[in-house]
Amino acid sequence: MAKNLEISLLFDFYGDMLTEKQQNMIQYYYNEDLSLAEIAENEGITRQGVRDSIKRAETQLVEMEERLEFARRFNEIRAGVERIRHAAHDIKEYNSRIGYS
């Protein structure tokens, strides 16, 4: 399950850098949850061809993240924003308890 989420996240960041065929394979397999056999039937290729295309796309997505780190930085920023939101909420609660508006 963790790999599925990771690939889906990387696809959101780097999917446009894949070929159209690779984009379709990742979309079908990870986002639409189709089996290799279902994708092969829809695309008119072998199950092995689908698997190879997905594996190549996964490798490219991971390599792009290793070089660019957009997803990692995005997650760091999101975590920082969440800490700020919690701090703002705590400050608001504290101010209301002491009667400061």
N, C-alpha and C positions, 0 to 999 in steps of 0.2 A: 504493500500500500504506500509506503514512504517513497518508493521509487516512482510510482505513478504520480504522486503529488509533485515530486521534484521535476520530472520530465514535463508535466503540464505547466509548471511555473516557468521553466526554461523556455518552453514553447511560446509562452506569452511574451517573453522578452526577445527571443531570437528567431521565432518561427518564420518571420518574413525573409530571413537569410537562407532558408532552406529552399530546395527546388519545390515547385508546385506539387510534384508527385510525393515528395517526402512530407510536405505539409499535410497532404490528404491522408497519408498513411498514419501519421501521428494523430491527426484529428480523429480519424475513425477508431484507432486502437485505444487511445488514452481518453479522449473526451467523449466519444460516442459508445465506448465499451464494446466494439465489435470484435469478434474472434478473427484470428488469422484466416480461417477458412471463409468466413463471411466477406472479409475484405477482398480476398483472392477472387471470390466469385463475382463480386461487384466490379472489380477492376479488370477482370479477365486475365489474371496472371496466376502463377502458382503460389501456393502457401509459402514455399521457401523464398520465393521472390518478395513476397510481402515482408517476411521476417527479416530478410537481408536489408531491405529498404528501411525498415524501422530501426534496425541496429545501426545502420550507417547514420541515420538522422539523429539517433540518441547520442552517438559518439560525437557528431558535429555540435550538438547542443551543449554537451558537457565541455568540449574543448573551447567553445566560444565563452562559456561562463568562466573557465579557468583563465582565459586571457583578459576578459573584460570585467568580470565580477559585478555586472549590473544587478543581478538577482541578490547577491550577498549584500551589496550596498543598500539596495531597496529594503531588504529585511532589517538591516541595522537602522536605517532612517525610520522605518515603521515602528520599531521597538523604542527608539528615542522619542518619537511623537507620543507613543502610548505612555511612556514615563512622564512626559510633560503634562498630558491630560490628567493622569492620576495626581500629580503634584498640584495642578490647578484645582482639581476637585477637593483635595485635602485642604488647600488654602481657603477655598470658599467655605468649606465646613467649619474650619477654625474661626474664620471671620464672623460667621453667623453665630457661633457659640459665644464669642466674646462681645457680640453686639455691634460689630463693625460691618457696615454695609459695603 
